[in-house]
């Protein structure tokens, strides 16, 4: 039986899931004027203290711990018909001695989700993070002729190439979270001469194929479904932040910055997602309709897999103590997803013919590269890129 509807497979954006719903409270679907720029990754005064300074806080830094890395916020035009410009964050070290890294977020997320990992890598390398069309502060054309118009994988790959061309980047190591794995694989196949390496951050081998439960019945329990927002969750920015925090395993300054760039703030102080539902549906449909061709990939690859180990990793919104049925259902679901994730990771490693993999236990799909930033950073730096 395929693992589908429960919260664990909801998307790459939610607090506890593995691949599907956008980050943020999901408040409203109005396409309003762009939200103001994020006030900074550390804007929430109620956020828990960061016990590992410089990790997950978006602070520009270098190996000596000094904040010498600069970041430039750009808008880069990638299409004339329709007019589309993308939000791009560009970290530049005082002296670059490593490859250029380019990161693409998961479904529903934007460039700000790399505000922690990017500055860490930027100690020696230029690092670029892109909000794909439809998300963050990038333009969001509405599909018209077909349900996925403007959001097919080939269109997203063309956007990526346009950004690299505009920035004068000839070759790069591409990193992608979740559905961005499609873009990495397709770009590497089309432009091998421009692909120095690939970093697959908890991506799925083939989004056209559902995860397999191993013949077991998937638990049916409404408490495992990620909570849907209520009107009061969109009455203010702080209400939206509080809602998202409750649905997240951890709450990092990076996640708050990502959330802020995902929202429109209205005159009365209320907020709504700045990605229209038609756009999110188009992106999700297109991503799950694309079957990648790994045989065309020639670049060295690193596969990073996040494995849930307990209910907190997948269902952070559950209030303890759990009743016996919910505890069993949640544990069973985690076990199924864990098994499916291991199978998926093995398929991806085999298809890429790579010995390079990092498996992170007790991890959450959304924030593992924030919570385990040091481990991810070490794996990336250990690689020998082409």
Secondary structure, DSSP 8 states (H G I E B T S, - for coil): -EE-SSGGGS-SSSSS-SS-S-SS--------S-------TT--TTS---SSTTSSS-----TTS----EEEEEEEEEEETTEEEEEEEEEE-SS--S--EEEE--TT--GGGGTTHHHHHTTTS-EEEEE-TTSTTS------SSTTTT-SHHHHHHHHHHHHHHHT--SEEEEEETTHHHHHHHHHHH-GGGEEEEEEES--S-TTS-EE-TT------GGGS-----GGGGSSHHHHHHHHHHTSSS--HHHHHHHHTTEEE-TTS-EEESS-HHHHHHHHHHHTT----GGG--S-EEEEEEE--SHHHH-TT--SS--HHHHHHHHHHHHHHHHHHHHHHHHHHHHHT---EEEEES--TTTHHHHTHHHHHHHHHH----
